[in-house]
Amino acid sequence: MKQCITTLVFAITLFLPLLAQEKPLAEHQEFTSNTHLLESWIKAQMDYRGLPGMSLGIVYDQELVYARGFGYSDLEQKTPATTQTIYRIASITKTFTATALMQLRDAGKLGLDDPITQYLPWFKIQNRHPDAPAITVRHLITHTSGLPREAAFPYWTDHKFPTREEMIAALANQETIYAPETEYKYSNLALALAGEVVAAASGMAYDQYIEKNILAPLGMTRSSVFLSADEKRGLATPYSRRLDDGSHKVMPFTDSKGIAPAANMSSTVEDLARYLALQFREGPQGGSQILKGSTLREMHRVHWLQPSWRSGRGLGFSVWQMDEHTVVGHGGWVAGNRTQIAFIPKRKVGVIVLTNADDGDPWFYADKVLKMFLPVLAKLTAPETPVAQANPAWQQYVGMYSDPWWFDTEVLIFNNKLMMNGYSFPPESDPAGELVELVPEGEHTFRMSGQNGNGELVVFEMDSQGKVTRVKVGENYIYPKAN
C-alpha cells in the first residue's frame, strides 16, 4: 500500500532561535539532502511494514527544525497524518507527572525522599518486606518502589480502567513485589500514585495541575490529560498490528481514568517539540521555563543504574547509551498508538515519533534519525571562530618537572594550547592520551581542563628573574627538572 506523504513540511522556528545564522538550518543543502533521504527511507519502511501513519519531528535546541506527517491518521477517510495530528502518548505521560513533582519539590511542597504516606494516608498494601524502608516519592518515579506493575484490574485485557476510587480501594488486596530500592520494576501503579501525590501536595486535581502549570505555560494547546470532544475529532485513529490479510482493525479508545498519571495524555509533534525544547534550557524557573535548568539536569541524570551499566532511570525519564551519547526519553504504547521522545541533552538534539499502529515501533525510526542528524547538526551549528594562538608568555612555563617520587610531568604548548602531560607507567598507547589543558585563571594560575582535566588549579611559582621555582598542582608540588 502506497503511503500518502503530507505535503506541508515544517522546517521552521517555533521558538526564539538561539543561533544568528545567515539562513535557517533547514535551508542548508546538507540538511535538505539528509531529510530527502530520510523521507524516502521512511516511505519505503512504511510501505514494507504496512503502517497507517506517522508524525515525526526533529528539535535542535529551541527550534523545531524539521517536522512532517507520513501516511494517514485515518485509513478509511484517507485523512493525512500531519504535525498537528493528535496521538495518545501513553507512558510519555509519566515524564509530565515527574515534572509536576519536581515543580512541587522546588516550591517546597514535598520532598523526593518523603514517604508517600505523608501525602497519601490512605495508602495501604500488603507488605511482603516489613523490615524494608518506606516507599518514597523518588521510588515511584524511578520504578524502584517494588510495587506491582498494575492496579488490581485486567485493564490491558478488557480495556476497562478503574476509577481512582476503585484503584485505591483495591490496594488492600495487592502486595508488594520487592523491597523498595532493591530491584527495578516498571510500574503503572506507582506512577498513578505519583499523580495522587501531585494532587495532594498541590491541592488541585491532577489534570488541572498539568494543564495550568505545564501545558499552558509551554503553549502546548493541543495536548491534554483528558481529551475534549474537539480534541477527539483531531485524534489519529488507533489501529492494531497488521493482520494476516494485511488489514488493520480499529482499536478501542481507552480512557485510563485512575491510571491517568501513568498513561492517559495526548499530544502532537508540534506540542512535544516545545516540551523537548524545555529540556535544553538553563536558568531560573519562570514563565515558559517551568523548571529551572538545574532541576531539568537532575531529572536527566541516572538515579537507578541497571546491572548492564548501559541504561537506567532518571526522574521520570529513561536514560540509556547510544554509541558514545547519553540519550534521555520515554516511549508510550496504548491501544493503537506507539510513541517515542528521545533527546541528547549535551547535543541539544531531540526527536519525536508518533505512530497510530500497535506495530509502529517508533524507536526504530527515532534511533535512525538521531544517528543520521547528529553529525549534520553538529557541523551546521559549529561556531566559525578563528583558531586561538598560543600566548607567547606561556613559553616561560614550558619544560620538564618531577616530584619527589621521580614521576615526570611535561608542560608544553600543543595545538596552540598550554598542556600538562604526566607520564604514567606503562605510558599510554595514545601519544596525547594523558594531555591536560591548562586554562588561564589568573597570574601564573591555570585550571586543569579538557578530557583529562580534574578542575584543580595549577599555580606556577616564580622567582625574581621570571623562572619557575615550583608548581603547585592541586595541593601538591612538582619542581623544575634539571637538564
Legacy VTK file of the C-alpha trace (Angstrom):
# vtk DataFile Version 3.0
C-alpha trace
ASCII
DATASET POLYDATA
POINTS 483 float
0.000 0.000 0.000
1.447 3.330 -1.038
1.566 5.899 1.711
0.403 9.466 1.331
3.085 11.914 2.433
1.779 15.179 3.815
2.985 17.963 1.596
3.387 20.511 4.346
6.890 20.352 5.767
7.743 22.289 8.920
11.332 23.413 8.713
10.527 26.492 10.733
11.255 28.106 14.048
8.529 27.529 16.623
10.546 29.153 19.369
13.015 32.003 19.544
16.145 30.736 17.770
19.374 30.974 19.688
21.632 30.986 16.649
22.251 34.004 14.473
22.571 32.083 11.239
22.666 33.565 7.773
19.881 31.139 6.866
17.763 28.598 8.738
19.262 25.174 9.349
16.626 23.510 7.206
17.694 25.514 4.148
21.247 24.217 4.103
21.865 21.806 1.256
23.417 19.210 3.558
20.340 19.290 5.815
17.831 19.085 2.963
19.696 16.224 1.283
19.503 14.277 4.531
15.794 14.986 5.002
15.141 13.876 1.428
16.927 10.592 2.110
15.060 10.213 5.402
11.671 10.719 3.738
12.426 8.169 1.018
13.559 5.658 3.631
10.502 6.204 5.857
8.164 5.835 2.881
9.840 2.559 1.921
9.677 1.279 5.516
6.014 2.180 5.847
5.169 0.525 2.547
7.022 -2.631 3.574
5.558 -2.721 7.078
2.084 -1.566 6.070
1.989 1.193 8.673
-1.040 3.513 8.603
0.525 6.805 9.710
3.359 8.592 11.431
4.235 12.117 12.507
7.870 12.968 13.115
9.828 15.968 14.345
13.462 16.904 14.937
14.337 19.528 17.552
17.629 21.376 17.766
17.910 23.472 20.925
14.898 25.842 20.772
13.927 25.106 17.165
11.703 22.529 15.539
13.980 22.238 12.538
12.015 19.534 10.745
8.531 18.077 11.116
6.351 16.078 8.781
3.423 13.729 8.617
3.522 10.465 6.667
0.652 8.234 5.646
-2.815 8.525 7.160
-4.267 9.350 10.527
-7.412 7.591 9.298
-7.207 4.926 6.585
-10.904 4.826 5.724
-11.250 8.581 5.323
-7.740 8.935 3.803
-7.038 11.721 6.301
-3.336 12.639 6.083
-1.194 12.469 9.207
0.251 15.916 9.966
2.385 17.623 12.565
-0.848 18.695 14.304
-2.416 15.233 14.391
-3.174 14.246 17.973
-1.874 10.883 19.204
-2.264 9.162 22.552
1.260 9.412 24.005
0.545 6.835 26.717
3.523 6.324 29.064
5.250 9.533 27.995
2.658 10.904 30.438
4.943 9.632 33.204
7.516 12.307 32.374
4.878 15.020 32.851
3.895 13.536 36.206
7.553 13.608 37.269
7.862 17.192 36.012
4.913 18.186 38.197
6.506 16.546 41.228
9.779 18.369 40.606
7.937 21.682 40.381
6.304 20.956 43.731
9.638 19.869 45.205
11.266 23.127 44.070
8.345 25.052 45.561
8.959 23.381 48.938
5.668 21.475 48.900
7.182 17.995 49.015
10.470 16.114 49.279
11.535 13.349 46.930
12.580 11.196 49.873
9.368 11.736 51.823
7.305 8.578 52.440
4.277 8.627 50.158
2.027 8.021 53.174
2.849 11.603 54.203
0.676 12.712 51.268
-1.484 9.602 50.789
-2.537 8.485 54.294
-4.970 6.066 52.681
-2.140 4.110 51.012
-2.278 0.601 52.424
-0.938 -2.501 50.681
0.104 -5.928 51.897
3.834 -5.638 52.558
5.946 -8.727 51.891
9.007 -6.937 53.259
8.032 -5.405 56.615
11.634 -4.581 57.525
12.168 -2.607 54.299
12.228 1.206 54.216
9.062 3.126 53.394
8.146 3.766 49.764
9.110 7.322 48.847
8.186 9.758 46.089
11.580 9.117 44.480
10.909 5.379 44.408
7.680 5.956 42.466
9.279 7.938 39.627
12.385 5.756 39.326
10.372 2.490 39.278
12.179 1.220 42.359
9.181 1.127 44.703
8.742 -2.650 44.437
5.025 -2.146 43.754
3.096 -4.373 41.322
3.151 -3.326 37.690
-0.582 -2.605 37.599
-3.550 -1.785 39.776
-5.678 -4.845 40.595
-7.702 -4.883 37.374
-7.157 -6.570 33.946
-7.479 -3.291 32.025
-4.923 -4.172 29.356
-7.114 -7.190 28.583
-10.626 -5.739 28.677
-9.765 -2.005 28.304
-11.920 -1.260 31.354
-9.873 1.009 33.594
-10.635 1.612 37.269
-11.584 4.964 38.701
-9.146 6.395 41.228
-11.562 5.359 43.997
-11.621 1.780 42.716
-7.824 1.757 42.392
-7.407 2.994 45.971
-9.915 0.506 47.390
-8.212 -2.408 45.599
-4.781 -1.646 47.071
-5.635 -3.581 50.224
-5.856 -6.775 48.140
-2.470 -6.236 46.473
1.001 -6.933 47.796
4.444 -5.501 47.206
6.706 -7.491 44.894
10.148 -6.290 46.011
11.511 -4.245 48.869
11.995 -0.616 47.787
15.284 0.218 46.078
16.349 -3.394 45.594
15.111 -4.032 42.055
13.964 -2.042 39.053
10.320 -2.857 38.329
8.324 -0.776 35.880
5.011 0.126 37.459
1.973 1.942 36.120
0.508 1.680 39.612
3.486 3.584 41.019
3.039 6.458 38.574
-0.699 6.543 39.192
0.154 7.020 42.869
2.710 9.682 41.905
-0.161 11.560 40.267
-2.100 11.275 43.514
0.875 12.850 45.306
0.771 15.734 42.805
-2.900 16.299 43.612
-2.421 16.034 47.372
0.638 18.316 47.539
-0.804 20.937 45.179
-4.415 20.913 46.313
-5.526 20.590 42.681
-6.875 17.738 40.595
-4.036 16.080 38.668
-5.277 17.050 35.204
-5.912 20.647 36.276
-2.403 20.918 37.704
-0.813 19.599 34.493
-2.847 21.972 32.332
-2.168 25.073 34.435
1.470 24.511 35.334
2.931 22.630 32.351
0.812 22.644 29.200
-0.399 26.249 29.279
2.985 27.875 30.069
4.666 25.827 27.335
1.989 26.710 24.772
1.000 23.052 24.317
-2.506 23.966 23.182
-3.355 20.621 21.532
-2.221 18.475 24.458
-4.334 17.222 27.347
-4.692 14.650 30.085
-8.347 14.033 29.223
-9.390 14.736 25.628
-12.138 17.241 24.948
-14.756 16.496 22.276
-12.946 18.827 19.865
-9.578 17.189 20.534
-11.076 13.751 19.907
-12.001 14.887 16.396
-8.312 15.566 15.715
-7.180 12.245 17.167
-5.432 9.686 14.978
-7.483 6.539 14.543
-5.760 3.763 16.543
-5.004 0.572 14.633
-3.918 -2.929 15.562
-0.803 -4.547 14.181
-1.059 -5.626 10.559
-3.177 -8.770 10.435
-2.519 -11.857 8.318
-4.567 -10.479 5.427
-2.669 -7.173 5.503
-5.503 -5.207 7.074
-5.655 -3.348 10.392
-8.570 -3.367 12.787
-9.537 -0.232 14.676
-8.573 -0.488 18.335
-10.859 0.752 21.127
-10.377 4.195 22.601
-9.097 3.946 26.153
-9.610 6.374 28.997
-7.291 5.159 31.730
-9.204 7.032 34.463
-7.458 6.306 37.772
-4.269 5.299 35.943
-4.235 8.601 34.008
-0.969 9.966 35.521
0.804 6.921 34.073
-0.725 6.642 30.624
-3.519 8.987 29.508
-2.073 12.077 27.867
-2.427 13.030 24.203
-0.274 15.404 22.177
1.176 16.370 18.784
4.623 16.672 17.245
4.490 20.466 17.430
3.477 20.475 21.092
6.037 17.851 22.105
8.694 19.896 20.314
8.014 22.647 22.856
8.414 20.096 25.637
11.743 18.890 24.224
12.977 22.475 23.805
12.355 22.953 27.540
14.774 20.113 28.287
17.628 22.105 26.726
17.052 25.363 28.606
19.002 26.745 31.547
18.210 29.497 34.006
15.689 30.095 36.784
12.082 28.983 36.749
9.557 31.452 35.379
7.091 31.755 32.502
7.719 29.068 29.891
10.765 27.978 31.900
8.561 25.752 34.015
11.535 24.130 35.732
14.930 25.649 36.454
17.824 24.307 34.444
19.482 22.508 37.343
16.268 20.603 38.082
15.978 19.505 34.455
19.554 18.232 34.590
18.681 16.391 37.808
15.813 14.647 36.031
18.092 13.605 33.157
20.746 12.029 35.397
20.757 8.341 36.249
19.191 7.691 39.670
18.967 3.924 39.180
21.596 2.118 37.093
20.800 -1.221 35.517
23.320 -4.026 36.132
24.440 -3.844 32.495
25.532 -0.202 33.027
24.002 0.551 29.608
20.759 2.085 30.837
18.979 3.340 33.897
16.250 5.603 35.177
16.310 9.311 35.719
13.449 11.069 37.477
10.517 10.117 35.260
12.757 9.531 32.232
14.605 6.546 30.841
18.347 7.079 30.301
20.472 4.920 28.014
23.636 4.809 25.950
23.595 5.105 22.166
27.166 4.786 20.904
29.047 7.485 22.856
25.908 9.526 23.565
23.682 9.558 26.645
20.066 9.582 25.483
17.115 10.592 27.653
13.494 9.930 26.779
10.448 7.727 27.104
8.230 5.587 24.946
4.493 5.045 25.077
2.070 2.363 23.937
-1.679 2.265 24.382
-4.175 0.508 22.092
-3.231 1.530 18.558
-0.763 4.296 19.489
3.004 3.804 19.836
5.115 6.864 20.506
8.650 7.920 21.421
10.501 11.012 22.529
14.302 10.877 22.776
16.893 13.595 23.196
20.594 14.063 23.870
20.967 16.886 26.399
24.644 17.579 25.700
23.997 17.950 21.984
20.590 19.648 22.367
19.118 17.375 19.713
15.828 15.516 20.082
13.367 13.521 18.029
9.631 12.824 18.297
7.993 9.854 16.562
4.243 9.287 16.883
2.504 6.350 15.184
-1.074 5.061 15.112
-0.470 1.309 14.999
0.464 -1.334 17.535
3.403 -2.349 15.330
4.543 1.247 14.774
7.919 0.614 16.513
8.760 4.326 16.946
12.232 3.790 18.448
13.306 2.046 15.226
12.803 5.382 13.441
13.942 7.658 16.280
17.238 5.802 16.593
17.980 6.196 12.878
17.027 9.889 12.904
19.321 10.676 15.838
22.264 8.834 14.310
21.656 10.453 10.923
21.215 14.058 12.043
23.612 14.357 14.986
26.678 14.851 12.762
24.762 17.076 10.332
23.523 19.410 13.051
26.914 19.442 14.767
28.570 20.528 11.535
25.987 23.169 10.621
25.900 24.726 14.098
29.621 24.684 14.863
30.820 28.229 15.589
33.201 29.569 12.996
35.827 31.063 15.267
39.455 31.774 14.428
41.988 29.407 15.926
43.340 30.893 19.147
47.086 31.458 19.100
49.303 30.441 21.967
50.200 33.234 24.356
53.959 33.903 23.961
54.214 34.360 27.753
53.411 30.681 28.206
56.884 29.797 26.978
58.247 30.564 30.463
56.361 27.569 31.855
57.471 25.056 29.213
59.775 22.282 30.443
60.080 19.058 32.382
59.105 18.795 36.028
59.284 15.989 38.568
58.011 15.219 42.055
59.879 13.571 44.948
58.690 10.170 43.702
60.557 10.741 40.413
57.449 10.887 38.273
57.922 13.232 35.341
55.477 15.835 34.113
55.996 17.923 30.993
54.477 21.337 30.374
54.296 22.043 26.661
52.443 24.009 24.024
50.368 21.720 21.808
47.864 22.877 19.176
48.261 26.439 20.475
47.208 25.389 23.977
49.239 25.133 27.163
49.230 21.488 28.179
50.487 19.325 31.009
51.445 15.744 30.260
52.040 13.344 33.118
53.810 10.163 32.069
52.358 7.023 33.625
53.962 3.574 33.717
53.459 1.984 31.328
52.819 5.056 29.163
49.557 5.465 27.235
49.478 3.937 23.760
47.964 7.223 22.530
50.642 9.960 22.462
48.046 12.548 23.520
46.206 10.228 25.911
47.355 11.959 29.105
47.323 15.591 27.978
45.585 18.025 30.340
44.725 21.501 29.061
45.727 24.404 31.306
43.175 27.205 31.018
44.247 30.634 32.359
42.599 31.675 35.639
44.894 34.489 36.787
48.532 35.496 37.013
50.626 32.305 36.664
47.446 30.383 37.553
45.629 27.840 35.389
42.729 25.394 35.704
43.188 21.717 34.667
40.561 21.236 31.948
39.677 19.137 28.923
39.007 15.409 28.753
41.663 14.519 31.344
41.297 17.617 33.499
40.025 17.367 37.053
39.240 21.049 37.652
42.122 21.607 40.091
44.312 24.709 39.958
47.904 24.726 38.701
49.962 27.631 40.063
53.474 28.388 38.749
55.582 29.993 41.471
58.195 32.341 40.003
61.433 33.909 41.275
62.528 37.499 40.719
64.170 36.503 37.438
60.915 35.128 35.994
61.957 31.498 36.378
59.677 28.758 37.717
60.778 27.618 41.185
57.991 25.087 41.709
54.460 24.337 40.562
51.540 23.746 42.889
49.215 21.145 41.339
46.107 20.911 43.460
47.577 20.610 46.949
50.940 19.111 45.913
54.111 20.304 44.168
56.346 19.465 41.258
59.754 21.014 40.608
61.712 22.014 37.503
63.872 19.129 36.383
67.492 19.861 35.673
68.540 19.215 32.079
LINES 1 484
483 0 1 2 3 4 5 6 7 8 9 10 11 12 13 14 15 16 17 18 19 20 21 22 23 24 25 26 27 28 29 30 31 32 33 34 35 36 37 38 39 40 41 42 43 44 45 46 47 48 49 50 51 52 53 54 55 56 57 58 59 60 61 62 63 64 65 66 67 68 69 70 71 72 73 74 75 76 77 78 79 80 81 82 83 84 85 86 87 88 89 90 91 92 93 94 95 96 97 98 99 100 101 102 103 104 105 106 107 108 109 110 111 112 113 114 115 116 117 118 119 120 121 122 123 124 125 126 127 128 129 130 131 132 133 134 135 136 137 138 139 140 141 142 143 144 145 146 147 148 149 150 151 152 153 154 155 156 157 158 159 160 161 162 163 164 165 166 167 168 169 170 171 172 173 174 175 176 177 178 179 180 181 182 183 184 185 186 187 188 189 190 191 192 193 194 195 196 197 198 199 200 201 202 203 204 205 206 207 208 209 210 211 212 213 214 215 216 217 218 219 220 221 222 223 224 225 226 227 228 229 230 231 232 233 234 235 236 237 238 239 240 241 242 243 244 245 246 247 248 249 250 251 252 253 254 255 256 257 258 259 260 261 262 263 264 265 266 267 268 269 270 271 272 273 274 275 276 277 278 279 280 281 282 283 284 285 286 287 288 289 290 291 292 293 294 295 296 297 298 299 300 301 302 303 304 305 306 307 308 309 310 311 312 313 314 315 316 317 318 319 320 321 322 323 324 325 326 327 328 329 330 331 332 333 334 335 336 337 338 339 340 341 342 343 344 345 346 347 348 349 350 351 352 353 354 355 356 357 358 359 360 361 362 363 364 365 366 367 368 369 370 371 372 373 374 375 376 377 378 379 380 381 382 383 384 385 386 387 388 389 390 391 392 393 394 395 396 397 398 399 400 401 402 403 404 405 406 407 408 409 410 411 412 413 414 415 416 417 418 419 420 421 422 423 424 425 426 427 428 429 430 431 432 433 434 435 436 437 438 439 440 441 442 443 444 445 446 447 448 449 450 451 452 453 454 455 456 457 458 459 460 461 462 463 464 465 466 467 468 469 470 471 472 473 474 475 476 477 478 479 480 481 482
